[in-house]
Amino acid sequence: MIADKTLKQDALEKYEMNSLTAIVNQVTNGKNAMPAFKGKLNSTQIEDVATYVLNQATKGWS
């Protein structure tokens, strides 16, 4: 894991991952150390994961 790549709001913004579309794309297709979940999760499940990540980041993962 790369220390500065977290799911906190500022890191998502820094790496341009602070939108539902960007997170859905990364969960679907993977990137670097993150595996792709296309074929393992359906589109609804992927969108649910992305929504959860974005919501939690906005709330500060509290």
N, CA, C and O atoms as a GROMACS GRO file, in nm:
protein
  248
    1MET      N    1   0.084  -0.118   0.000
    1MET     CA    2   0.000   0.000   0.000
    1MET      C    3   0.088   0.124   0.000
    1MET      O    4   0.188   0.130   0.071
    2ILE      N    5   0.050   0.220  -0.079
    2ILE     CA    6   0.123   0.346  -0.084
    2ILE      C    7   0.063   0.438   0.021
    2ILE      O    8  -0.056   0.466   0.020
    3ALA      N    9   0.147   0.483   0.112
    3ALA     CA   10   0.100   0.556   0.230
    3ALA      C   11   0.012   0.677   0.200
    3ALA      O   12  -0.086   0.700   0.271
    4ASP      N   13   0.043   0.754   0.096
    4ASP     CA   14  -0.036   0.874   0.072
    4ASP      C   15  -0.161   0.847  -0.012
    4ASP      O   16  -0.240   0.938  -0.036
    5LYS      N   17  -0.180   0.725  -0.054
    5LYS     CA   18  -0.302   0.690  -0.129
    5LYS      C   19  -0.399   0.623  -0.034
    5LYS      O   20  -0.394   0.502  -0.011
    6THR      N   21  -0.487   0.704   0.020
    6THR     CA   22  -0.586   0.655   0.114
    6THR      C   23  -0.724   0.684   0.058
    6THR      O   24  -0.737   0.735  -0.053
    7LEU      N   25  -0.826   0.652   0.132
    7LEU     CA   26  -0.963   0.681   0.091
    7LEU      C   27  -1.016   0.805   0.161
    7LEU      O   28  -1.137   0.828   0.165
    8LYS      N   29  -0.926   0.886   0.215
    8LYS     CA   30  -0.968   1.011   0.278
    8LYS      C   31  -0.997   1.115   0.170
    8LYS      O   32  -0.940   1.109   0.061
    9GLN      N   33  -1.084   1.209   0.200
    9GLN     CA   34  -1.131   1.307   0.104
    9GLN      C   35  -1.017   1.380   0.034
    9GLN      O   36  -1.019   1.395  -0.088
   10ASP      N   37  -0.917   1.426   0.110
   10ASP     CA   38  -0.809   1.502   0.047
   10ASP      C   39  -0.728   1.417  -0.050
   10ASP      O   40  -0.683   1.467  -0.152
   11ALA      N   41  -0.710   1.290  -0.019
   11ALA     CA   42  -0.637   1.201  -0.110
   11ALA      C   43  -0.721   1.172  -0.235
   11ALA      O   44  -0.667   1.167  -0.346
   12LEU      N   45  -0.851   1.153  -0.217
   12LEU     CA   46  -0.936   1.131  -0.333
   12LEU      C   47  -0.932   1.252  -0.427
   12LEU      O   48  -0.928   1.237  -0.549
   13GLU      N   49  -0.932   1.370  -0.369
   13GLU     CA   50  -0.924   1.492  -0.450
   13GLU      C   51  -0.789   1.501  -0.520
   13GLU      O   52  -0.782   1.533  -0.638
   14LYS      N   53  -0.682   1.474  -0.447
   14LYS     CA   54  -0.547   1.483  -0.502
   14LYS      C   55  -0.530   1.392  -0.623
   14LYS      O   56  -0.466   1.431  -0.721
   15TYR      N   57  -0.587   1.273  -0.618
   15TYR     CA   58  -0.572   1.176  -0.726
   15TYR      C   59  -0.692   1.173  -0.820
   15TYR      O   60  -0.710   1.078  -0.896
   16GLU      N   61  -0.774   1.279  -0.813
   16GLU     CA   62  -0.891   1.295  -0.900
   16GLU      C   63  -0.983   1.173  -0.895
   16GLU      O   64  -1.033   1.126  -0.998
   17MET      N   65  -1.004   1.124  -0.774
   17MET     CA   66  -1.092   1.009  -0.751
   17MET      C   67  -1.210   1.050  -0.664
   17MET      O   68  -1.268   0.967  -0.594
   18ASN      N   69  -1.246   1.178  -0.667
   18ASN     CA   70  -1.350   1.230  -0.579
   18ASN      C   71  -1.485   1.244  -0.649
   18ASN      O   72  -1.562   1.335  -0.619
   19SER      N   73  -1.512   1.153  -0.742
   19SER     CA   74  -1.644   1.151  -0.805
   19SER      C   75  -1.691   1.006  -0.815
   19SER      O   76  -1.610   0.913  -0.818
   20LEU      N   77  -1.820   0.989  -0.819
   20LEU     CA   78  -1.877   0.856  -0.830
   20LEU      C   79  -1.828   0.787  -0.958
   20LEU      O   80  -1.794   0.668  -0.956
   21THR      N   81  -1.823   0.861  -1.066
   21THR     CA   82  -1.778   0.805  -1.195
   21THR      C   83  -1.635   0.753  -1.186
   21THR      O   84  -1.605   0.644  -1.235
   22ALA      N   85  -1.546   0.830  -1.126
   22ALA     CA   86  -1.405   0.791  -1.116
   22ALA      C   87  -1.389   0.667  -1.028
   22ALA      O   88  -1.312   0.577  -1.061
   23ILE      N   89  -1.461   0.662  -0.918
   23ILE     CA   90  -1.451   0.548  -0.827
   23ILE      C   91  -1.510   0.423  -0.892
   23ILE      O   92  -1.453   0.315  -0.882
   24VAL      N   93  -1.625   0.438  -0.957
   24VAL     CA   94  -1.686   0.324  -1.028
   24VAL      C   95  -1.588   0.270  -1.131
   24VAL      O   96  -1.571   0.148  -1.143
   25ASN      N   97  -1.524   0.357  -1.205
   25ASN     CA   98  -1.427   0.315  -1.305
   25ASN      C   99  -1.311   0.237  -1.243
   25ASN      O  100  -1.270   0.134  -1.296
   26GLN      N  101  -1.260   0.285  -1.132
   26GLN     CA  102  -1.147   0.216  -1.069
   26GLN      C  103  -1.189   0.083  -1.008
   26GLN      O  104  -1.116  -0.015  -1.019
   27VAL      N  105  -1.304   0.078  -0.944
   27VAL     CA  106  -1.352  -0.049  -0.888
   27VAL      C  107  -1.376  -0.148  -1.001
   27VAL      O  108  -1.345  -0.266  -0.988
   28THR      N  109  -1.432  -0.102  -1.110
   28THR     CA  110  -1.462  -0.189  -1.223
   28THR      C  111  -1.336  -0.242  -1.290
   28THR      O  112  -1.324  -0.362  -1.315
   29ASN      N  113  -1.244  -0.152  -1.320
   29ASN     CA  114  -1.128  -0.187  -1.403
   29ASN      C  115  -0.998  -0.207  -1.326
   29ASN      O  116  -0.901  -0.257  -1.382
   30GLY      N  117  -0.995  -0.169  -1.200
   30GLY     CA  118  -0.872  -0.178  -1.122
   30GLY      C  119  -0.770  -0.076  -1.167
   30GLY      O  120  -0.789  -0.007  -1.267
   31LYS      N  121  -0.663  -0.065  -1.091
   31LYS     CA  122  -0.554   0.027  -1.125
   31LYS      C  123  -0.439   0.000  -1.029
   31LYS      O  124  -0.459  -0.007  -0.908
   32ASN      N  125  -0.322  -0.014  -1.084
   32ASN     CA  126  -0.201  -0.042  -1.005
   32ASN      C  127  -0.225  -0.162  -0.913
   32ASN      O  128  -0.253  -0.271  -0.963
   33ALA      N  129  -0.215  -0.146  -0.783
   33ALA     CA  130  -0.227  -0.258  -0.691
   33ALA      C  131  -0.372  -0.301  -0.668
   33ALA      O  132  -0.396  -0.409  -0.613
   34MET      N  133  -0.468  -0.218  -0.709
   34MET     CA  134  -0.608  -0.253  -0.688
   34MET      C  135  -0.657  -0.342  -0.802
   34MET      O  136  -0.646  -0.306  -0.919
   35PRO      N  137  -0.712  -0.458  -0.767
   35PRO     CA  138  -0.764  -0.547  -0.872
   35PRO      C  139  -0.896  -0.497  -0.930
   35PRO      O  140  -0.965  -0.417  -0.867
   36ALA      N  141  -0.928  -0.544  -1.048
   36ALA     CA  142  -1.056  -0.514  -1.110
   36ALA      C  143  -1.164  -0.603  -1.050
   36ALA      O  144  -1.139  -0.721  -1.022
   37PHE      N  145  -1.282  -0.548  -1.031
   37PHE     CA  146  -1.393  -0.626  -0.978
   37PHE      C  147  -1.501  -0.653  -1.082
   37PHE      O  148  -1.605  -0.710  -1.051
   38LYS      N  149  -1.475  -0.611  -1.207
   38LYS     CA  150  -1.566  -0.642  -1.316
   38LYS      C  151  -1.571  -0.794  -1.332
   38LYS      O  152  -1.467  -0.859  -1.341
   39GLY      N  153  -1.688  -0.848  -1.334
   39GLY     CA  154  -1.703  -0.993  -1.342
   39GLY      C  155  -1.716  -1.059  -1.206
   39GLY      O  156  -1.764  -1.172  -1.195
   40LYS      N  157  -1.672  -0.988  -1.102
   40LYS     CA  158  -1.686  -1.040  -0.965
   40LYS      C  159  -1.805  -0.975  -0.896
   40LYS      O  160  -1.873  -1.038  -0.815
   41LEU      N  161  -1.828  -0.847  -0.929
   41LEU     CA  162  -1.942  -0.772  -0.876
   41LEU      C  163  -2.024  -0.724  -0.995
   41LEU      O  164  -1.969  -0.694  -1.101
   42ASN      N  165  -2.155  -0.717  -0.978
   42ASN     CA  166  -2.237  -0.663  -1.087
   42ASN      C  167  -2.234  -0.510  -1.080
   42ASN      O  168  -2.180  -0.454  -0.985
   43SER      N  169  -2.291  -0.444  -1.179
   43SER     CA  170  -2.282  -0.298  -1.186
   43SER      C  171  -2.348  -0.229  -1.067
   43SER      O  172  -2.300  -0.125  -1.022
   44THR      N  173  -2.456  -0.287  -1.016
   44THR     CA  174  -2.521  -0.229  -0.898
   44THR      C  175  -2.431  -0.240  -0.776
   44THR      O  176  -2.420  -0.145  -0.699
   45GLN      N  177  -2.367  -0.353  -0.758
   45GLN     CA  178  -2.278  -0.371  -0.644
   45GLN      C  179  -2.157  -0.277  -0.654
   45GLN      O  180  -2.114  -0.221  -0.553
   46ILE      N  181  -2.103  -0.260  -0.773
   46ILE     CA  182  -1.990  -0.169  -0.792
   46ILE      C  183  -2.031  -0.026  -0.760
   46ILE      O  184  -1.956   0.047  -0.695
   47GLU      N  185  -2.148   0.014  -0.806
   47GLU     CA  186  -2.196   0.149  -0.776
   47GLU      C  187  -2.220   0.166  -0.626
   47GLU      O  188  -2.194   0.273  -0.571
   48ASP      N  189  -2.269   0.061  -0.559
   48ASP     CA  190  -2.289   0.067  -0.413
   48ASP      C  191  -2.156   0.086  -0.341
   48ASP      O  192  -2.148   0.165  -0.247
   49VAL      N  193  -2.053   0.015  -0.384
   49VAL     CA  194  -1.920   0.030  -0.324
   49VAL      C  195  -1.870   0.172  -0.344
   49VAL      O  196  -1.821   0.235  -0.250
   50ALA      N  197  -1.881   0.222  -0.466
   50ALA     CA  198  -1.834   0.357  -0.497
   50ALA      C  199  -1.909   0.462  -0.415
   50ALA      O  200  -1.849   0.556  -0.363
   51THR      N  201  -2.039   0.446  -0.404
   51THR     CA  202  -2.120   0.538  -0.326
   51THR      C  203  -2.078   0.536  -0.179
   51THR      O  204  -2.067   0.641  -0.116
   52TYR      N  205  -2.055   0.417  -0.126
   52TYR     CA  206  -2.012   0.403   0.013
   52TYR      C  207  -1.878   0.474   0.035
   52TYR      O  208  -1.863   0.549   0.131
   53VAL      N  209  -1.782   0.449  -0.052
   53VAL     CA  210  -1.650   0.511  -0.038
   53VAL      C  211  -1.662   0.663  -0.042
   53VAL      O  212  -1.604   0.732   0.042
   54LEU      N  213  -1.736   0.715  -0.138
   54LEU     CA  214  -1.750   0.860  -0.150
   54LEU      C  215  -1.821   0.920  -0.029
   54LEU      O  216  -1.779   1.023   0.022
   55ASN      N  217  -1.927   0.856   0.016
   55ASN     CA  218  -1.999   0.904   0.134
   55ASN      C  219  -1.912   0.902   0.259
   55ASN      O  220  -1.910   0.998   0.335
   56GLN      N  221  -1.840   0.794   0.280
   56GLN     CA  222  -1.754   0.783   0.399
   56GLN      C  223  -1.640   0.885   0.394
   56GLN      O  224  -1.604   0.943   0.496
   57ALA      N  225  -1.584   0.905   0.277
   57ALA     CA  226  -1.476   1.004   0.264
   57ALA      C  227  -1.527   1.142   0.298
   57ALA      O  228  -1.460   1.220   0.365
   58THR      N  229  -1.648   1.174   0.251
   58THR     CA  230  -1.708   1.304   0.278
   58THR      C  231  -1.731   1.323   0.429
   58THR      O  232  -1.716   1.434   0.481
   59LYS      N  233  -1.766   1.214   0.498
   59LYS     CA  234  -1.791   1.221   0.643
   59LYS      C  235  -1.663   1.205   0.724
   59LYS      O  236  -1.668   1.211   0.847
   60GLY      N  237  -1.551   1.185   0.661
   60GLY     CA  238  -1.425   1.169   0.732
   60GLY      C  239  -1.404   1.030   0.788
   60GLY      O  240  -1.325   1.012   0.881
   61TRP      N  241  -1.473   0.931   0.733
   61TRP     CA  242  -1.460   0.792   0.777
   61TRP      C  243  -1.482   0.778   0.926
   61TRP      O  244  -1.413   0.701   0.992
   62SER      N  245  -1.579   0.852   0.980
   62SER     CA  246  -1.607   0.844   1.124
   62SER      C  247  -1.710   0.739   1.155
   62SER      O  248  -1.745   0.718   1.271
   0.00000   0.00000   0.00000
